[in-house]
């Protein structure tokens, strides 16, 4: 999992003082709103990496034909209890086989790390009061799950004997007293 420092991120939104600007000049690593992307996608050069911020109430299907052109999709959690972005990430990875970066933004807490990883997120911009060190530890609390996930859709019983043996050999991390509130 990649942890994003929003102050040193190479991806930048396009906005003005009063909100999104109307005229967008193509440049590398632009992070556009869905409306901005739909207005410039026919003119956007194929060799420039572009990303889209997808609100959690938008349909992933609206980007299906554009997915090969996108390098990043930022999925937003307006509140940590609103899990619709988990479903969006799972659809992007499992149904549409999106290979670019899927980033969690908004009210993202350490407690969410295991499920973020299982549903297909590979980058996270944590809420300002959250610790990256604790988030990294949270990713190792659970060695295996019975159900499949976005990385491997096979349930535990369908794994190869070698995969099960490798899972069993992974060191268990202490869950209690590790600074996470999971």
Secondary structure as GFF3:
##gff-version 3
##sequence-region A 1 182
A	DSSP	beta_strand	2	3	.	.	.	ID=ss1
A	DSSP	beta_strand	12	13	.	.	.	ID=ss2
A	DSSP	beta_strand	30	33	.	.	.	ID=ss3
A	DSSP	alpha_helix	34	40	.	.	.	ID=ss4
A	DSSP	beta_strand	50	54	.	.	.	ID=ss5
A	DSSP	three_ten_helix	60	69	.	.	.	ID=ss6
A	DSSP	beta_strand	70	77	.	.	.	ID=ss7
A	DSSP	alpha_helix	84	90	.	.	.	ID=ss8
A	DSSP	pi_helix	91	95	.	.	.	ID=ss9
A	DSSP	beta_strand	101	106	.	.	.	ID=ss10
A	DSSP	three_ten_helix	110	112	.	.	.	ID=ss11
A	DSSP	alpha_helix	113	119	.	.	.	ID=ss12
A	DSSP	beta_strand	123	124	.	.	.	ID=ss13
A	DSSP	alpha_helix	132	138	.	.	.	ID=ss14
A	DSSP	three_ten_helix	156	158	.	.	.	ID=ss15
A	DSSP	alpha_helix	161	169	.	.	.	ID=ss16
###
